[in-house]
Every structure is written in C-alpha cells, then in structure tokens.
Amino acid sequence: SQNIDLKSGYMFELEAYNRMVTTEDRVEGILAYNEKRKAQFRGQ
C-alpha cells in the first residue's frame, strides 16, 4: 500500500504468508496443480 513504509509492508506480507502456508487448502491447491485437476477447497 502507499500508506505504509516498505518494512511494515514486508512484515504484513510475511505474517499473511505464515498464516496461509500451513492450511489444508494450500496443500490441496498444490496437489491439484501437480495432478492437473481442479482443486477442491474446503476453507480450511
């Protein structure tokens, strides 16, 4: 965003990534991509 400095933006991005990286939906997305099929996301 234009309203925060670079370091704050980076920290926000890092926190968002760390929350997402362990979700079942992330794993499903990667597996679906590798298996060339549509992902079945469950919101978890």
C-alpha positions as a printed NumPy array, in Angstrom:
array([[  0.   ,   0.   ,   0.   ],
       [  1.076,   3.553,  -0.484],
       [  0.209,   4.406,   3.122],
       [  2.872,   2.294,   4.863],
       [  6.624,   2.035,   4.633],
       [  8.434,  -0.836,   2.932],
       [  9.435,  -2.627,   6.151],
       [  5.868,  -2.563,   7.509],
       [  4.545,  -3.831,   4.185],
       [  7.067,  -6.649,   4.201],
       [  6.15 ,  -7.63 ,   7.766],
       [  2.449,  -7.666,   6.85 ],
       [  3.157,  -9.85 ,   3.82 ],
       [  5.291, -12.233,   5.898],
       [  2.566, -12.611,   8.54 ],
       [ -0.07 , -13.296,   5.883],
       [  2.154, -15.923,   4.25 ],
       [  2.883, -17.649,   7.561],
       [ -0.843, -17.908,   8.316],
       [ -1.574, -19.389,   4.907],
       [  1.378, -21.735,   4.473],
       [  0.054, -24.447,   6.811],
       [ -3.565, -24.586,   5.608],
       [ -5.109, -27.717,   4.105],
       [ -6.379, -25.611,   1.197],
       [ -2.814, -24.656,   0.293],
       [ -1.766, -28.299,   0.217],
       [ -4.867, -29.167,  -1.835],
       [ -4.069, -26.397,  -4.296],
       [ -0.535, -27.636,  -4.831],
       [ -1.638, -31.264,  -5.187],
       [ -4.4  , -30.338,  -7.629],
       [ -1.989, -28.308,  -9.732],
       [  0.548, -31.131,  -9.829],
       [ -2.174, -33.665, -10.666],
       [ -3.676, -31.343, -13.32 ],
       [ -7.129, -31.311, -11.735],
       [ -9.464, -28.728, -10.27 ],
       [ -8.78 , -28.053,  -6.584],
       [-11.466, -28.896,  -4.039],
       [-11.045, -26.117,  -1.476],
       [-12.857, -26.545,   1.844],
       [-11.951, -23.31 ,   3.589],
       [ -9.502, -24.97 ,   5.952]])
